[in-house]
């Protein structure tokens, strides 16, 4: 992940922590991807989703319970 991409979440990292900022960046990446590709639009909103197992793979320093 480019530092410039994460730097947009510096305010989140300062308030909640770096891990949380990384997690939010991942969610926002897929939300933007879905919006740009006209995917997962329901009830007037763009959505993204993932399984808990997939999140654990993306963020191995967190357990499923922590996520």
N, C-alpha and C positions, 0 to 999 in steps of 0.2 A: 504494500500500500504506500502510495506516495505521501510524503510528509505534508505536502501542500493540501492534499485531500483531507487529511486528519486535522490540519490546522484550522479548518473551518468549524471544528467542534471543540476548539480550545476552551470556550466558555462552559461547555458541558463537562470537559475533563477537569476544569478548575472547580466546578461545583460538585460533581458526582464521582469523578475519577476517570482515569485513562481507560480502564476496561469498559466502562459504561459508554464512553465516547466511541470506542472501537465497535461495540455492539450496535450503537445507533447508526454509525457510518455504514455498517453492513445492511441494516434494515433500509436506510435511505437509498443506498445503491440499488437494491432490488426494486424498491418503490419507483425510483426514477426509470429503471430499465422497463418495468411493466408499463409505466405511463408512456414512454417513448415508443413502445412496441404495441400499444393498445391491448394490453393483456390484463386480466384480472380487474376489470372495471365492473363494479356491482353497486347498486343503490346510490349512484352518483358519486362514488369514491373509488380511487385506485387502491388496490390492496396488494400485499405480499404476504407470504407465509412460508413456513419451513417446519419440518418435524423436529422434535426435541433431539433425536439421534443426529440429525444433520447439524443442528446448532452445536452439539457437543463436539462433532468433528471439526467445525469451524473454529470453535473456542475451547480447545482441549484443557486449558488451565481452569475452566469452570466445570463443575459437575452438573448433571441434569437438574439436580435440586437447586443449585445456585442460579441456574438460568431461569 
